[in-house]
Amino acid sequence: MNRATERHPGAARGLVPVSLVLAAVLAACQSSPSPEEMSRTAVETAPADLQLLCANAAAQSSGVDSTKVLPTSSRKLDARSYQVALTADGRTMSCVVDTDGNIVSVQPA
């Protein structure tokens, strides 16, 4: 026996299994949020390729280096188009793109 178990003889036998059982019971009590409680259920975001097309269009439209344009959010407008919000070198811009990748508009927000 080592010094810890000499002072507490039951420590080596029962503490670890009890701790594992307690942890398992507590883990079983956790539940996943329902779909209604999840943050992304209400709004469908634009696919990444369409966001990048908007970023490139915003860079060309504003004369900003494309590495300085970042999509910040997006949402589906209708069955065939998305609106993408962008920051172009500190300026806020808005882009509308259709599902085929055609840029409908790019303008300051």
C-alpha positions in Angstrom: 0.0 0.0 0.0 1.1 3.5 -0.6 0.8 6.4 1.9 -2.6 7.6 0.6 -4.2 4.2 0.9 -2.6 3.5 4.3 -4.5 6.5 5.8 -7.7 5.7 3.8 -7.8 2.0 3.1 -11.1 2.2 1.1 -9.7 4.8 -1.3 -8.0 2.4 -3.6 -11.0 0.1 -3.9 -14.1 2.1 -4.0 -13.5 5.7 -5.0 -12.7 5.3 -8.7 -15.6 3.0 -9.5 -18.0 5.3 -7.6 -16.7 8.3 -9.5 -17.1 6.6 -12.8 -20.7 5.6 -12.1 -21.5 9.1 -10.8 -20.1 10.7 -14.0 -22.0 8.2 -16.2 -25.3 9.0 -14.4 -24.7 12.8 -14.7 -23.8 12.4 -18.4 -27.1 10.5 -19.1 -29.1 13.4 -17.6 -27.8 15.8 -20.3 -30.2 16.3 -23.2 -29.7 17.7 -26.7 -31.6 20.9 -27.6 -34.7 20.5 -29.7 -34.5 21.8 -33.3 -36.6 24.8 -32.3 -33.9 25.7 -29.6 -31.0 25.6 -32.1 -29.7 28.9 -33.4 -29.7 28.1 -37.1 -33.2 26.7 -37.7 -35.0 29.9 -38.8 -32.7 31.2 -41.5 -31.0 29.3 -44.3 -27.6 30.6 -45.1 -26.0 30.9 -48.6 -23.7 28.2 -49.7 -20.0 29.1 -49.4 -19.4 29.2 -53.1 -22.1 31.8 -53.6 -20.8 33.8 -50.7 -17.3 33.8 -52.3 -18.8 34.9 -55.7 -20.4 37.9 -53.8 -17.1 38.7 -52.1 -15.3 38.8 -55.5 -18.1 40.9 -57.0 -17.9 43.3 -54.1 -14.2 43.6 -54.4 -14.5 44.5 -58.1 -17.3 46.9 -57.5 -15.6 48.8 -54.7 -12.1 48.6 -56.0 -10.9 46.8 -52.9 -8.3 44.0 -52.8 -10.3 40.7 -52.7 -8.4 39.6 -49.6 -10.0 42.5 -47.7 -13.6 41.5 -48.4 -15.3 39.1 -46.0 -18.8 37.7 -46.0 -20.3 38.4 -42.5 -23.8 36.9 -42.9 -26.2 35.6 -45.4 -29.9 34.6 -45.7 -32.2 33.0 -48.3 -34.5 35.6 -49.9 -36.6 33.2 -51.9 -36.4 29.9 -53.6 -33.7 31.1 -56.1 -31.7 33.9 -54.4 -29.6 34.8 -51.3 -28.5 38.1 -49.8 -25.0 38.2 -48.5 -23.7 40.9 -46.2 -20.0 41.7 -46.6 -17.3 43.9 -45.1 -15.0 45.4 -47.8 -12.0 47.0 -46.1 -14.2 48.3 -43.3 -17.2 49.2 -45.5 -20.5 47.3 -45.2 -21.9 46.0 -48.5 -24.8 43.9 -49.7 -24.9 41.4 -52.5 -27.8 39.4 -54.0 -26.9 36.3 -55.8 -29.1 33.6 -57.4 -28.7 29.9 -57.0 -27.0 29.6 -60.4 -24.2 31.9 -59.2 -25.4 35.0 -61.1 -24.8 38.3 -59.2 -28.0 40.2 -59.2 -26.8 43.3 -57.3 -23.9 44.6 -55.3 -24.2 47.9 -53.4 -23.2 49.7 -50.2 -25.4 48.6 -47.3 
